[in-house]
Amino acid sequence: MNYAERTLLDKLDNLVLNASKKDLQKIQELDVENQLSDGSFYDSFLNSKTLVNQAIRKESKDYSK
C-alpha cells in the first residue's frame, strides 16, 4: 500500500469515526453486504451513492491513474 492509498484510508477511517448514527447504520449495512460478496469495504464505500464523501471519491480516481 502506497502513501496515497494510506491517506485515503485514513480519511475513510475518520468519516466512519465521526459518522452520525444514521450514517453508521448505512455503513453497517454496506459492511454486511460487502462481507457476503467478499469485496473490499473501501471499494464498496467509494461506490456507494449515499455514503461516499465526494472528495475521497475524486482523490481515489486521481490516485488510480
Buried (B, 14 or more C-beta within 10 A) or exposed (E): EEEEEEEBBEBBEEBBEEBEEEBEEBBEEBBEEBEEEEEEBBEBBBEBEEBBBEEBBEBBEEEEE
